[in-house]
Amino acid sequence: MNSMNKYKKILVTGGCGFIGSHFIRLILEEPEVEVLNLDVLTYAGNPDNLVDIVATKADRYRHLKVNICDSELIKKYINEFSPDVVVHFAAESHVDRSYFDAFDFVRTNIEGTRVLLESIRQTGKNIRFVHISTDEVYGDVEEGLYSDEQSPMRPSNLYAASKAGADLFVQSFIRTHSFPAVILRGSNNYGTHQYPEKLIPMAITNLLENKEIPLHGDGSHQRSWLHVNDFCSAISLVMRQAADGTIWNVSGEIKSNLEVVKTVANILSVSIEDKLKKVPDRPGADFRYAPSSEQIRTQLGWKPEHIFSKEISHIINWYKANELWCKHIKTSEEFLRHYKKQAMGKWF
């Protein structure tokens, strides 16, 4: 088993994104930990997500604007910083966008992961690699069945396919090079600071703005909803205690998209019937994700601490209190250009 004391220098990729920023905030609670965050700041990378860290822990936190596909810069900063562990969040992760153009997904998710793996291997140092994958690599799961870590990967959309490709690259490095890596396949995260293209922040902010909520199909799609802080605690636990070469599902509560949106509307005292806008479903849409987290619960003792029905009110209040954070994103040309396609269900 690895001890937390071993990992004092942590390199994070994509740390200005939703999950990455929460992980950095969690891991810097350890007083001796130092973090280098490499994030190129695409539309979903937001330095405002870490203003509190910059204000209070600047002596142990540094952000560099670096593209993970830039092999020369990646090698340079890995060698200079000499991390004990690399936690790899950086990815194109918005499924809808992969329908319009898959190039960025292949480049960032697959090639970016390859560059990181090769760069770490070439140092000759024993740097642990924590790869953040997704439950979407399993594809659609029939009612009554669950995906465990040995289930086949059957991705249905281009985003999931690119993440499955990256996942397989990590597995191949583990086998071919005895590479010290672990993989986490997380389910749908929810929480504060999430880019408002995603279902929950979109529903919250649209209702606060008295706008309709575009909902794919009839909203019956089932997802496993996991609080971001619970996922980050699982990442920290696996990083510290899991054996090299292992894969870990991390899942939450299964709810339909419509159920989630109705819960948000009820808390905001809005009639959901007046605000739902049904749009054509994604081509080849997955109707049910159902990852089993039995392994991490039984072997590492992890369990989620947050319950959706209790936490969603706190998250809604955060978006209410951070109107400028939301407005800055939702009025940007980048957001509006894609939102118009998303809201109309035009996939090609």
C-alpha positions in Angstrom: 0.0 0.0 0.0 1.1 3.6 -0.7 1.0 6.2 2.0 -0.3 9.8 1.4 3.1 11.0 2.7 4.8 9.6 -0.4 2.8 11.9 -2.7 3.9 15.4 -1.8 4.3 16.6 -5.4 1.3 16.1 -7.6 1.0 17.1 -11.2 -2.6 17.6 -12.3 -3.7 17.9 -15.9 -6.9 19.8 -16.6 -7.1 21.2 -13.1 -9.1 24.3 -14.0 -12.0 22.1 -15.1 -15.0 21.0 -13.0 -13.7 17.8 -11.4 -10.0 18.8 -11.6 -10.5 22.0 -9.6 -12.4 20.2 -6.9 -9.6 17.6 -6.7 -6.9 20.3 -6.3 -8.9 21.9 -3.6 -9.2 18.6 -1.7 -5.6 17.5 -2.1 -4.2 20.9 -1.0 -5.9 20.4 2.4 -2.8 18.2 3.0 -0.3 20.8 4.3 2.8 19.3 2.7 1.3 18.8 -0.8 2.4 20.9 -3.7 0.4 21.0 -7.0 1.4 21.9 -10.5 -1.6 22.3 -12.7 -1.2 22.0 -16.5 -4.3 23.3 -18.2 -4.5 24.8 -21.7 -7.8 26.6 -20.7 -10.2 25.5 -23.4 -13.9 26.7 -23.0 -14.4 24.3 -20.1 -11.1 25.2 -18.3 -11.8 28.2 -16.0 -9.2 29.7 -13.8 -12.0 31.3 -11.8 -12.7 27.8 -10.4 -9.5 28.1 -8.3 -9.4 31.8 -7.3 -9.7 30.7 -3.6 -6.6 28.5 -4.0 -4.6 31.2 -5.7 -5.5 33.6 -2.9 -4.7 31.3 0.0 -2.3 28.6 -1.2 -0.2 30.2 -3.9 3.0 29.0 -2.2 2.0 25.4 -3.0 -0.1 25.8 -6.2 1.0 26.8 -9.7 -0.9 26.8 -13.0 0.7 26.7 -16.4 -1.1 27.1 -19.6 0.1 24.0 -21.5 -1.5 21.7 -24.1 -1.0 18.1 -23.1 -0.4 17.2 -26.7 2.8 19.4 -26.7 5.3 16.7 -26.0 8.3 19.0 -25.6 6.6 21.1 -23.0 5.1 18.1 -21.2 8.5 16.5 -20.9 10.1 19.8 -19.8 7.6 20.4 -16.9 7.5 16.7 -15.8 11.3 16.8 -15.5 11.4 20.2 -13.8 8.7 19.5 -11.3 9.6 15.9 -10.8 6.2 14.8 -9.5 5.5 11.8 -7.4 2.2 11.2 -9.2 0.4 12.6 -12.2 -3.4 12.8 -12.0 -4.8 13.0 -15.5 -8.2 14.8 -15.9 -7.6 16.8 -19.1 -10.1 15.7 -21.7 -12.8 16.8 -24.1 -15.8 15.6 -22.2 -19.0 17.1 -23.7 -20.7 14.3 -25.5 -22.9 16.6 -27.7 -19.8 18.3 -29.1 -18.3 15.0 -30.3 -21.2 14.6 -32.7 -20.3 17.8 -34.6 -16.5 17.2 -34.7 -14.6 14.3 -33.3 -11.1 15.7 -34.1 -10.5 17.4 -30.7 -11.7 14.3 -28.9 -9.2 12.1 -30.7 -6.4 14.6 -30.3 -6.9 15.5 -26.6 -8.2 12.3 -25.2 -6.1 9.7 -27.0 -3.0 11.6 -28.3 -2.8 13.7 -25.1 -2.9 10.6 -23.0 -0.2 9.0 -25.1 2.1 12.0 -24.8 1.7 11.9 -21.0 2.4 8.2 -20.8 5.5 8.4 -23.1 6.8 11.5 -21.3 6.6 9.9 -17.9 8.1 6.6 -19.1 11.0 8.4 -20.7 12.0 10.0 -17.4 12.9 6.6 -16.0 11.4 7.7 -12.7 8.8 5.7 -10.8 6.0 8.3 -11.3 2.5 6.9 -10.6 -0.2 7.7 -13.2 -3.8 8.1 -12.2 -6.0 8.1 -15.2 -9.5 9.5 -15.0 -11.8 7.5 -17.4 -15.6 7.3 -17.5 -18.4 4.8 -17.1 -19.5 5.7 -20.6 -16.9 3.4 -22.0 -19.2 0.5 -21.1 -22.0 1.8 -23.3 -25.7 1.1 -22.9 -26.5 -1.3 -20.1 -29.7 -3.4 -20.0 -32.1 -2.9 -17.1 -31.2 -5.2 -14.2 -27.6 -5.5 -15.2 -24.5 -3.6 -14.0 -21.1 -2.9 -15.3 -18.1 -4.0 -13.2 -14.5 -3.5 -13.9 -14.3 -6.7 -16.0 -17.2 -5.8 -18.3 -16.4 -5.2 -21.9 -16.0 -1.7 -23.2 -18.7 -0.9 -25.8 -18.7 2.8 -26.3 -21.7 4.2 -28.3 -20.6 7.8 -29.0 -17.5 9.4 -30.2 -16.6 10.9 -26.9 -16.9 7.5 -25.1 -14.9 5.9 -27.9 -12.1 8.4 -27.4 -12.1 7.8 -23.7 -12.1 4.0 -24.2 -9.1 4.5 -26.5 -7.2 6.4 -23.9 -8.2 3.8 -21.3 -6.7 1.0 -23.5 -3.5 3.0 -24.0 -3.0 3.1 -20.2 -3.8 -0.6 -19.9 -1.3 -1.3 -22.7 1.4 0.7 -20.9 0.7 -1.2 -17.7 1.2 -4.5 -19.4 4.0 -3.6 -21.9 6.1 -1.3 -19.7 5.0 -2.4 -16.2 3.8 1.1 -15.9 2.7 2.2 -12.4 -0.8 3.3 -13.3 -4.4 3.0 -12.0 -7.6 3.8 -13.8 -10.9 5.3 -12.3 -14.1 5.1 -14.3 -16.4 7.7 -12.7 -20.1 8.2 -13.3 -22.0 11.5 -14.0 -20.5 14.0 -11.5 -22.6 16.9 -10.2 -21.6 19.9 -8.0 -20.6 23.5 -8.0 -18.4 25.1 -10.7 -19.7 22.8 -13.4 -19.8 24.1 -17.0 -23.4 25.1 -17.7 -23.7 23.0 -20.8 -24.2 20.0 -18.6 -27.7 18.9 -17.6 -27.8 20.0 -13.9 -26.2 23.4 -14.2 -28.0 24.1 -17.4 -31.3 23.3 -15.8 -30.5 25.4 -12.7 -29.3 28.5 -14.6 -32.0 28.3 -17.3 -34.7 28.2 -14.7 -33.1 31.1 -12.8 -33.1 33.0 -16.1 -36.8 32.0 -16.8 -35.7 30.0 -19.9 -36.7 26.6 -21.2 -34.7 23.5 -20.5 -33.8 21.5 -23.7 -34.2 17.8 -22.8 -33.1 14.9 -25.1 -36.0 12.6 -26.1 -38.4 11.8 -23.3 -35.9 12.2 -20.5 -36.0 8.6 -19.5 -32.3 8.1 -19.8 -30.8 6.7 -16.6 -27.5 7.9 -15.2 -25.5 7.3 -12.1 -25.2 10.6 -10.3 -22.1 11.1 -8.1 -21.3 14.2 -6.1 -17.9 15.6 -7.3 -16.5 15.6 -3.8 -17.2 11.9 -3.4 -15.5 11.2 -6.7 -12.5 13.3 -5.6 -12.3 11.3 -2.3 -12.3 8.1 -4.3 -9.5 9.4 -6.6 -7.4 10.3 -3.5 -8.0 6.9 -2.0 -7.1 5.0 -5.1 -4.1 7.2 -5.7 -2.8 6.3 -2.2 -3.9 2.7 -1.6 -4.7 0.9 -4.9 -2.2 -1.6 -6.4 -0.6 -0.7 -9.7 -2.5 -1.9 -12.8 -5.9 -1.9 -11.1 -9.2 -0.4 -12.5 -11.9 1.1 -10.2 -15.5 2.1 -10.9 -16.9 4.9 -8.9 -20.7 5.4 -9.0 -23.6 7.2 -7.3 -27.4 7.1 -7.4 -29.2 6.1 -10.5 -31.8 8.6 -11.6 -33.4 9.5 -14.9 -32.6 12.9 -16.6 -36.2 13.9 -16.2 -36.2 13.0 -12.5 -33.2 15.2 -12.0 -34.7 18.2 -13.9 -38.0 17.8 -12.0 -36.2 17.9 -8.7 -34.4 21.1 -9.6 -37.7 22.7 -10.8 -39.5 21.7 -7.6 -36.8 23.3 -5.4 -37.1 26.5 -7.4 -40.9 26.3 -7.3 -41.2 26.3 -11.1 -43.7 24.3 -13.1 -41.5 21.9 -15.1 -44.3 21.4 -17.7 -44.0 25.0 -18.7 -40.2 24.9 -19.0 -39.4 21.6 -20.7 -38.4 21.7 -24.3 -38.3 18.2 -25.8 -35.6 18.0 -28.5 -34.5 15.1 -30.8 -32.5 12.5 -29.0 -28.8 12.0 -29.7 -28.2 9.4 -32.5 -27.5 6.0 -30.9 -28.2 7.4 -27.4 -27.3 5.3 -24.4 -30.4 4.9 -22.3 -28.8 3.5 -19.1 -25.4 3.6 -17.5 -25.1 1.4 -14.4 -21.5 1.0 -13.1 -21.1 -1.1 -10.0 -18.7 0.4 -7.4 -18.8 -2.8 -5.2 -15.1 -3.3 -5.7 -13.9 0.1 -4.3 -16.5 -0.2 -1.5 -15.4 -3.7 -0.4 -11.6 -3.5 -1.1 -10.8 0.1 -0.2 -13.7 1.0 2.1 -14.9 3.9 0.0 -18.5 5.1 0.2 -20.2 8.3 -0.9 -21.0 10.8 1.8 -23.4 13.0 -0.2 -27.1 12.2 -1.0 -28.5 13.9 -4.2 -31.8 14.9 -2.6 -30.0 16.7 0.2 -27.1 18.2 -1.8 -29.0 19.6 -4.8 -30.4 22.5 -2.8 -26.9 23.6 -1.8 -25.7 23.4 -5.4 -28.7 25.5 -6.6 -27.9 28.1 -3.9 -24.3 28.2 -5.1 -25.4 29.0 -8.7 -27.7 31.6 -7.3 -24.9 33.2 -5.4 -22.5 33.1 -8.3 -24.5 34.7 -11.0 -21.5 36.5 -12.5 -19.5 33.3 -12.8 -22.4 31.8 -14.8 -23.1 34.9 -16.8 -19.5 35.2 -17.9 -19.7 31.7 -19.4 -23.3 31.7 -20.8 -22.8 35.0 -22.7 -19.6 33.9 -24.4 -19.6 33.3 -28.1 -18.2 29.8 -27.5 -21.1 28.8 -25.2 -23.8 30.4 -27.3 -22.6 28.8 -30.6 -22.9 25.3 -29.3 -25.9 25.9 -27.1 -28.0 26.9 -30.1 -27.3 23.5 -31.7 -27.8 21.6 -28.5 -31.1 23.3 -27.8 -32.5 22.5 -31.2 -31.2 18.9 -31.2 -29.3 19.3 -34.5 -26.6 16.7 -34.3 -25.0 17.0 -37.7 
